[in-house]
Amino acid sequence: MDMVDRRGSRAATGHGAGEAERYEKLYAMLLDAIPSSVLLIDAQLHVVSANRNFLEKARLTESDTLGQRIDAVFPPLILDHMDLARRVRKAFELNEPTRGERMTYRAPGLTTRVYYYSLIPFAWRGTVEHVMLLLEDVTEQMRLGEEARRAERHVASVVESASDLVLSTDVDGRILTWNAAAERVSGYTRDEVRGRLFSEQCSAPHRALVQQEFARARSGREFGTAEWDLVTKPGALVPVAWVGSAMKDDLGRVVAIVVVGRDLTERRKLEAQLLQSQKLAALGVLAGGIAHEIRNPLAISSSAAQFLLEDPDAPEFRRECAAQVQAGIRRASVIIENLLRFARPGARTDVEPLDLASVVRDAAALVVNQAKIQQINMVVELPPDPVRVSGVLSVLQQVFMNLLLNAVDAMPAGGVLRVGVARAGIEGQVRITDTGHGIPAGEMDKVFDPFYTTRPVGQGTGLGLSICYSIVKQHFGAIEVESVEGQGSTFTVRLPLL
């Protein structure tokens, strides 16, 4: 029995040694797999074990480290800075861990590294047997953190120095940030507006639109561009063009909204000045055109009147002079009448439902004879069903008569004149196409200008197309022209259907 027991005991002892060796290897593998530096220190301040991470970072071997006191492993400067010996003893005495202390360490030949270290006591039956020193290298994290802070400072500097208004809000539209330009334009400091709804900073008529746009941004859709007046601290309104975008987290959720605004005050002033300049320029052109057109009949009338003042004896000559005076006055009267039509194309008191096809047919009937005389083939294409529009019959007839006569005049040697009426969606369209001399490309933007004409002097006032344009606009329509020089022109009148 004794031998059996001894054999059994020896077998058990061999088996236990193998398990212990296996566990030691597993322990060593576990320590080496930890990405931080780990040292195990006994009560005499000797290093019992050290993992691969520490040995590589400190450039030490196991023989240089294991069994050595910590003052032989760490440089004196580190020991003094960490007060390591006292802290380890305190961990043995109190059985309390120390966490989150920072230290800077530079091994020979390496760059400076920053660590966070912790002391963790390991106790058995109430007695601390070892203290683990855990060193976590946070150098890279600190570098990245500093870069992030530097980038944040740069972005903040850009935002603060921007001439545009830049602000951010939470998903509910409450202001979080407010840059210097926003302070300057509004008169409110960032502390005064922080937490306020952005919509409350806009004029009352625009607040509903602001809330709608923020609701769109909150749901992840694009924040459109809009012009909302900003209410300043003194109560004035500043026109601002706004554009916004949603800020999203890694999961795609909207966490904030960034809004950028541009003060339009100076732009509006420049636009007003430009408009005023354009008005003055147009007035100058109009005045020059009036002077040019009226001067000719006045000159003829003046000459004839001078002859009459000389009291000529020939009755026939006197009648001829009187006729010239009358003709000059009549022409000046026509010019003035056309000017009045251009300025006020007609009061809309007699607006009535009209069949656009009938209006065009009647106008074409008045021109057909003149077209035949000039060897012009006139083709009129009308739909079988009425094309109902709202308008003043007489002035619309004037529009189509002017366009048809212009087309006839553009074909002195004959050609083809096509007139078509059709429906196009919610509009009625009239197309008048000729095969005449066309309009030069450089003159296309002048065809509707007052006193622009390609006819010889004395044969046109240049107000016909201007009057047509004004009449069509009064009927909430549009008139367009397409032309190729030498091939002809097409005028298209579009009027809204009833």
Phi and psi in degrees as a GROMACS rama.xvg file:
@    title "Ramachandran Plot"
@    xaxis  label "Phi"
@    yaxis  label "Psi"
@TYPE xy
-60.8884  -42.6643  ASP-2
-65.2919  -40.7849  MET-3
-61.2127  -44.2044  VAL-4
-63.7782  -39.3208  ASP-5
-67.9187  -39.3801  ARG-6
-63.4303  -42.8941  ARG-7
-62.4509  -38.9271  GLY-8
-67.3349  -42.1993  SER-9
-63.5375  -39.7719  ARG-10
-63.4721  -42.3745  ALA-11
-64.3073  -39.9284  ALA-12
-63.6315  -41.2706  THR-13
-64.0047  -40.4594  GLY-14
-64.0575  -41.3869  HIS-15
-65.3917  -37.0083  GLY-16
-64.1588  -39.9541  ALA-17
-64.176  -40.9684  GLY-18
-64.4637  -40.7799  GLU-19
-62.8938  -41.7426  ALA-20
-64.0072  -39.6615  GLU-21
-62.574  -44.271  ARG-22
-66.6489  -36.0209  TYR-23
-62.556  -40.5286  GLU-24
-65.8323  -42.8248  LYS-25
-61.8776  -40.2979  LEU-26
-62.4078  -43.9784  TYR-27
-65.1  -40.9563  ALA-28
-63.7775  -39.7274  MET-29
-63.5168  -45.1395  LEU-30
-62.4557  -43.1164  LEU-31
-68.3017  -24.0472  ASP-32
-80.2852  -16.4061  ALA-33
-71.2755  128.467  ILE-34
-73.9903  -5.05447  PRO-35
-102.757  165.782  SER-36
-84.5976  130.426  SER-37
-129.296  128.483  VAL-38
-126.969  142.374  LEU-39
-111.551  124.19  LEU-40
-118.584  136.68  ILE-41
-92.6367  -175.792  ASP-42
-67.2657  -23.529  ALA-43
-88.8692  10.5215  GLN-44
67.347  28.3569  LEU-45
-93.6129  147.497  HIS-46
-81.4693  117.394  VAL-47
-86.6304  -39.2847  VAL-48
-151.483  154.68  SER-49
-146.083  135.136  ALA-50
-84.1487  170.288  ASN-51
-60.8193  -37.1912  ARG-52
-58.2339  -44.3424  ASN-53
-66.51  -44.6051  PHE-54
-61.708  -39.9659  LEU-55
-69.8886  -43.0117  GLU-56
-67.1127  -36.6762  LYS-57
-88.6733  -6.8194  ALA-58
56.6536  49.8444  ARG-59
-123.793  159.831  LEU-60
-103.406  169.925  THR-61
-62.9616  -39.2129  GLU-62
-66.638  -29.32  SER-63
-77.8738  -12.5457  ASP-64
-117.24  -53.1403  THR-65
-66.6964  133.058  LEU-66
83.6682  -7.8881  GLY-67
-88.7301  148.783  GLN-68
-70.7434  156.091  ARG-69
-64.4941  -26.3127  ILE-70
-73.6399  -13.1323  ASP-71
-93.4065  -14.133  ALA-72
-95.5664  -42.0536  VAL-73
-100.468  144.681  PHE-74
-62.0944  150.794  PRO-75
-56.2961  -36.3075  PRO-76
-61.5058  -40.3145  LEU-77
-69.0959  -44.1657  ILE-78
-58.8047  -43.3879  LEU-79
-68.8425  -41.0905  ASP-80
-64.6587  -41.0629  HIS-81
-85.3141  -17.574  MET-82
51.3915  47.6229  ASP-83
-65.9073  -43.957  LEU-84
-59.7093  -45.1697  ALA-85
-66.7518  -39.1385  ARG-86
-66.7888  -38.9647  ARG-87
-65.4991  -44.4734  VAL-88
-60.9737  -39.9738  ARG-89
-64.0755  -37.2759  LYS-90
-64.7528  -38.8436  ALA-91
-64.1254  -41.7961  PHE-92
-73.7081  -45.4981  GLU-93
-94.8105  -14.5247  LEU-94
56.0052  41.9516  ASN-95
-125.716  135.453  GLU-96
-76.6979  155.037  PRO-97
-118.567  124.072  THR-98
-128.051  153.63  ARG-99
74.6601  23.8836  GLY-100
-88.5392  142.357  GLU-101
-107.757  144.092  ARG-102
-145.837  155.075  MET-103
-112.258  130.572  THR-104
-136.967  138.101  TYR-105
-130.894  110.521  ARG-106
-76.2105  154.938  ALA-107
-57.1809  129.971  PRO-108
80.0367  1.59865  GLY-109
-118.928  164.308  LEU-110
-76.038  163.493  THR-111
-68.086  134.574  THR-112
-119.293  151.323  ARG-113
-114.345  131.443  VAL-114
-125.502  151.248  TYR-115
-107.995  127.304  TYR-116
-118.283  152.615  TYR-117
-135.972  146.386  SER-118
-113.75  120.372  LEU-119
-122.385  112.294  ILE-120
-76.7534  142.071  PRO-121
-114.42  116.763  PHE-122
-111.967  149.724  ALA-123
-129.373  115.679  TRP-124
54.4799  45.2008  ARG-125
85.7699  -4.53099  GLY-126
-113.898  128.039  THR-127
-76.0151  119.018  VAL-128
-96.5776  -35.953  GLU-129
-143.796  157.824  HIS-130
-123.101  128.142  VAL-131
-93.4597  128.005  MET-132
-99.1558  116.255  LEU-133
-109.411  119.54  LEU-134
-113.441  118.038  LEU-135
-107.135  121.331  GLU-136
-77.5959  113.021  ASP-137
-114.001  19.8179  VAL-138
-59.4185  -48.3533  THR-139
-66.7403  -41.4567  GLU-140
-60.9431  -41.1671  GLN-141
-67.1244  -37.0547  MET-142
-64.4485  -45.521  ARG-143
-64.1844  -38.4629  LEU-144
-63.3047  -40.2622  GLY-145
-67.2122  -38.8473  GLU-146
-63.9697  -40.65  GLU-147
-63.8469  -42.1986  ALA-148
-65.3535  -37.7732  ARG-149
-65.8092  -40.8623  ARG-150
-64.931  -40.0303  ALA-151
-62.6235  -43.0591  GLU-152
-63.5488  -38.4219  ARG-153
-65.319  -46.1666  HIS-154
-62.0172  -43.4654  VAL-155
-61.3654  -38.8288  ALA-156
-65.8259  -41.0283  SER-157
-62.7956  -45.0929  VAL-158
-62.994  -42.6641  VAL-159
-68.908  -33.0002  GLU-160
-88.961  -3.94943  SER-161
-67.1989  144.371  ALA-162
-80.8358  -18.2448  SER-163
-85.4533  157.561  ASP-164
-76.2302  125.031  LEU-165
-127.67  126.117  VAL-166
-146.62  162.895  LEU-167
-132.855  151.671  SER-168
-133.014  164.312  THR-169
-78.8608  -176.93  ASP-170
-66.2651  -19.8642  VAL-171
-88.6891  -1.73731  ASP-172
89.4131  13.6834  GLY-173
-87.6153  133.751  ARG-174
-68.2448  131.209  ILE-175
-106.831  -46.5067  LEU-176
-128.773  157.979  THR-177
-156.51  107.76  TRP-178
-79.42  178.414  ASN-179
-63.6119  -36.9195  ALA-180
-63.9431  -38.7536  ALA-181
-64.3421  -38.5044  ALA-182
-63.476  -44.0832  GLU-183
-65.3654  -44.5107  ARG-184
-72.4783  -42.8278  VAL-185
-86.2415  -28.3996  SER-186
87.0169  -6.14468  GLY-187
-95.6009  137.794  TYR-188
-80.7025  165.176  THR-189
-65.0003  -31.5397  ARG-190
-68.2147  -31.6903  ASP-191
-73.029  -28.8348  GLU-192
-102.895  -13.1028  VAL-193
-59.854  127.147  ARG-194
92.7873  -12.7887  GLY-195
-79.406  153.713  ARG-196
-69.906  133.458  LEU-197
-61.5829  -34.7254  PHE-198
-60.1051  -29.8051  SER-199
-71.4332  -17.4894  GLU-200
-84.5945  -7.17635  GLN-201
-101.141  161.871  CYS-202
-63.8077  152.52  SER-203
-55.4728  -43.5051  ALA-204
-63.6858  -19.5092  PRO-205
-99.7718  -7.51674  HIS-206
-64.0039  -38.8559  ARG-207
-62.8252  -39.9113  ALA-208
-66.1004  -38.8496  LEU-209
-61.0879  -46.0075  VAL-210
-63.8364  -36.0851  GLN-211
-64.0975  -44.5686  GLN-212
-64.8612  -38.8227  GLU-213
-68.3551  -33.7906  PHE-214
-64.4637  -39.0297  ALA-215
-62.9228  -46.127  ARG-216
-64.9089  -36.6599  ALA-217
-64.0948  -30.8194  ARG-218
-87.2983  3.92893  SER-219
95.7761  -1.43505  GLY-220
-84.6354  167.36  ARG-221
-69.358  144.212  GLU-222
-90.162  113.667  PHE-223
-72.4848  171.157  GLY-224
-89.0102  135.819  THR-225
-149.989  161.49  ALA-226
-112.99  112.37  GLU-227
-124.724  135.325  TRP-228
-74.3796  132.854  ASP-229
-92.9569  132.902  LEU-230
-88.0119  120.369  VAL-231
-83.004  170.516  THR-232
-61.6223  -38.6558  LYS-233
-73.3502  -6.62023  PRO-234
100.089  2.74974  GLY-235
-78.8568  163.615  ALA-236
-109.937  130.774  LEU-237
-116.301  121.376  VAL-238
-70.6476  127.359  PRO-239
-134.795  135.046  VAL-240
-93.4554  122.902  ALA-241
-111.816  146.431  TRP-242
-143.066  139.064  VAL-243
-135.851  163.26  GLY-244
-148.891  151.126  SER-245
-86.0319  138.785  ALA-246
-96.4592  130.142  MET-247
-120.141  151.552  LYS-248
-87.0823  -171.74  ASP-249
-64.7326  -21.6217  ASP-250
-92.7138  3.39047  LEU-251
82.7471  10.435  GLY-252
-86.4287  140.19  ARG-253
-74.0949  122.362  VAL-254
-113.863  -18.2029  VAL-255
-164.313  168.925  ALA-256
-131.902  128.585  ILE-257
-102.333  131.642  VAL-258
-125.998  131.595  VAL-259
-120.501  132.248  VAL-260
-125.96  145.861  GLY-261
-119.71  123.453  ARG-262
-65.6614  121.674  ASP-263
-97.9493  8.21336  LEU-264
-58.3049  -52.1112  THR-265
-66.01  -37.0523  GLU-266
-63.2944  -41.8614  ARG-267
-64.6822  -37.1699  ARG-268
-62.6654  -45.2642  LYS-269
-63.9864  -39.1338  LEU-270
-63.42  -40.9565  GLU-271
-64.6926  -41.0898  ALA-272
-64.5303  -41.3521  GLN-273
-64.2075  -42.8113  LEU-274
-61.568  -41.8177  LEU-275
-63.9488  -40.3236  GLN-276
-63.6577  -40.3624  SER-277
-65.1523  -38.8751  GLN-278
-62.4588  -44.3836  LYS-279
-64.8669  -39.138  LEU-280
-65.0912  -43.1652  ALA-281
-63.4973  -38.6433  ALA-282
-64.0453  -38.3432  LEU-283
-64.2981  -43.1948  GLY-284
-62.9363  -42.976  VAL-285
-62.5763  -45.4855  LEU-286
-62.8694  -41.7684  ALA-287
-64.282  -40.0105  GLY-288
-65.5292  -42.6509  GLY-289
-61.7188  -46.2844  ILE-290
-60.6485  -41.6454  ALA-291
-67.1769  -43.7948  HIS-292
-71.7734  -37.8743  GLU-293
-81.4761  -25.8408  ILE-294
-61.426  -38.2775  ARG-295
-62.9964  -54.8461  ASN-296
-64.5549  -31.7117  PRO-297
-67.3392  -38.8023  LEU-298
-64.1631  -41.6695  ALA-299
-64.3474  -46.449  ILE-300
-62.2438  -39.3569  SER-301
-64.8667  -42.6619  SER-302
-63.9782  -44.3202  SER-303
-63.9211  -38.6557  ALA-304
-64.6543  -37.6958  ALA-305
-63.2642  -40.1172  GLN-306
-62.7718  -39.7895  PHE-307
-65.7475  -35.6194  LEU-308
-64.3566  -26.7498  LEU-309
-77.0957  -3.91441  GLU-310
54.192  62.753  ASP-311
-66.0156  152.587  PRO-312
-80.0406  -30.2301  ASP-313
-73.2862  117.272  ALA-314
-61.6137  -37.3805  PRO-315
-63.5833  -40.3549  GLU-316
-65.9611  -38.4429  PHE-317
-63.2508  -42.5361  ARG-318
-64.4109  -38.2237  ARG-319
-63.8604  -42.323  GLU-320
-63.2478  -42.7148  CYS-321
-63.1823  -39.9531  ALA-322
-63.2476  -39.5828  ALA-323
-62.9856  -41.802  GLN-324
-61.4082  -45.6959  VAL-325
-65.0263  -40.7904  GLN-326
-63.8631  -40.8297  ALA-327
-63.7734  -42.6393  GLY-328
-64.2372  -40.2672  ILE-329
-63.5332  -43.3826  ARG-330
-65.3314  -41.9908  ARG-331
-61.5018  -38.4899  ALA-332
-63.6501  -40.796  SER-333
-62.5234  -42.6685  VAL-334
-60.9443  -44.979  ILE-335
-64.0959  -40.747  ILE-336
-62.8828  -42.4858  GLU-337
-64.4283  -36.5988  ASN-338
-61.7544  -43.0189  LEU-339
-63.8062  -38.7991  LEU-340
-65.966  -37.9527  ARG-341
-63.0555  -42.5903  PHE-342
-73.5441  -40.5893  ALA-343
-133.553  88.1177  ARG-344
-60.4256  -6.98088  PRO-345
138.14  135.317  GLY-346
-67.5674  146.666  ALA-347
-96.8186  32.8569  ARG-348
-75.3746  -24.5864  THR-349
-105.322  32.7036  ASP-350
-67.2043  137.126  VAL-351
-150.85  160.309  GLU-352
-66.4642  134.886  PRO-353
-132.46  152.342  LEU-354
-93.0344  110.131  ASP-355
-58.4417  -35.9934  LEU-356
-63.7055  -39.6316  ALA-357
-66.7932  -40.7596  SER-358
-60.9629  -44.7327  VAL-359
-68.8889  -39.3095  VAL-360
-60.8781  -43.6415  ARG-361
-65.1327  -40.3266  ASP-362
-65.8519  -40.4037  ALA-363
-65.4065  -35.891  ALA-364
-62.6143  -30.7695  ALA-365
-75.7103  -17.7013  LEU-366
-104.539  -16.273  VAL-367
-59.7664  -38.9695  VAL-368
-64.0097  -44.9318  ASN-369
-63.6435  -34.9231  GLN-370
-64.3101  -39.9292  ALA-371
-64.5748  -41.0813  LYS-372
-58.4353  -38.1673  ILE-373
-91.3155  16.4253  GLN-374
59.3043  40.8146  GLN-375
-105.163  125.5  ILE-376
-83.8182  112.693  ASN-377
-101.122  121.915  MET-378
-116.373  119.119  VAL-379
-113.217  121.781  VAL-380
-116.014  111.218  GLU-381
-118.649  144.929  LEU-382
-74.433  155.42  PRO-383
-70.898  -28.1318  PRO-384
-99.6046  150.834  ASP-385
-61.78  147.687  PRO-386
-112.248  97.2916  VAL-387
-83.2684  125.579  ARG-388
-134.214  168.902  VAL-389
-109.21  129.568  SER-390
-176.732  -178.206  GLY-391
-100.745  117.217  VAL-392
-55.9956  -49.3272  LEU-393
-63.7168  -43.0683  SER-394
-74.6962  -33.5609  VAL-395
-67.3727  -38.1957  LEU-396
-60.619  -38.119  GLN-397
-61.5209  -40.1864  GLN-398
-59.0749  -53.0268  VAL-399
-70.7413  -32.6747  PHE-400
-62.4395  -45.7438  MET-401
-60.1789  -45.0515  ASN-402
-66.7151  -40.1754  LEU-403
-67.486  -42.8325  LEU-404
-64.9511  -38.8425  LEU-405
-60.8733  -41.2923  ASN-406
-64.2145  -41.3943  ALA-407
-63.0841  -44.6807  VAL-408
-63.5362  -25.8026  ASP-409
-77.6027  -6.49761  ALA-410
-126.295  65.0069  MET-411
-63.9993  -23.5021  PRO-412
-101.581  16.719  ALA-413
92.4823  170.158  GLY-414
160.17  -156.218  GLY-415
-123.992  131.145  VAL-416
-118.409  116.327  LEU-417
-108.703  134.022  ARG-418
-126.56  122.936  VAL-419
-132.39  143.238  GLY-420
-123.396  133.635  VAL-421
-154.366  164.122  ALA-422
-91.8365  142.907  ARG-423
-143.172  89.8697  ALA-424
69.037  -119.674  GLY-425
-97.5955  15.0178  ILE-426
-125.055  154.2  GLU-427
-102.746  135.322  GLY-428
-119.892  138.244  GLN-429
-121.378  120.841  VAL-430
-113.993  127.282  ARG-431
-120.902  112.564  ILE-432
-120.207  131.961  THR-433
-121.898  165.142  ASP-434
-111.876  37.9391  THR-435
-84.1824  -155.311  GLY-436
-75.2624  -12.41  HIS-437
74.3602  -178.193  GLY-438
-119.355  130.979  ILE-439
-58.9837  144.199  PRO-440
-56.6452  -37.3832  ALA-441
-72.0775  -11.2262  GLY-442
-104.117  -2.79847  GLU-443
-59.8303  -35.1075  MET-444
-80.8614  2.15566  ASP-445
-110.781  -5.05927  LYS-446
-62.279  -27.4658  VAL-447
-98.9219  6.43275  PHE-448
-75.6784  145.574  ASP-449
-61.4748  138.884  PRO-450
68.8999  10.7769  PHE-451
-84.594  127.32  TYR-452
-153.667  149.205  THR-453
-101.998  1.31011  THR-454
-77.4082  158.922  ARG-455
-61.7092  156.631  PRO-456
-57.0278  133.175  VAL-457
91.2309  -5.95824  GLY-458
-108.831  7.22923  GLN-459
-172.758  146.937  GLY-460
-91.0924  -18.4784  THR-461
77.1456  17.5843  GLY-462
-105.9  -8.73185  LEU-463
-59.2319  -54.3032  GLY-464
-68.2891  -32.7713  LEU-465
-62.524  -42.5272  SER-466
-65.663  -42.643  ILE-467
-58.6635  -45.0456  CYS-468
-60.1166  -45.2834  TYR-469
-65.2647  -41.526  SER-470
-63.7515  -45.8223  ILE-471
-62.9901  -40.4061  VAL-472
-62.6834  -38.2125  LYS-473
-64.3044  -25.3907  GLN-474
-92.6249  17.2396  HIS-475
60.0698  32.4657  PHE-476
-115.412  -164.086  GLY-477
-146.637  151.974  ALA-478
-129.898  131.806  ILE-479
-131.241  158.914  GLU-480
-135.681  139.344  VAL-481
-127.413  137.218  GLU-482
-155.775  145.82  SER-483
-125.802  123.508  VAL-484
-59.2058  128.352  GLU-485
87.7957  -6.98  GLY-486
-121.332  -17.812  GLN-487
123.191  -179.45  GLY-488
-137.457  156.734  SER-489
-132.34  121.318  THR-490
-104.631  130.901  PHE-491
-119.977  124.012  THR-492
-107.635  125.374  VAL-493
-116.333  126.572  ARG-494
-128.865  141.869  LEU-495
-67.7749  137.187  PRO-496
-77.0645  153.477  LEU-497
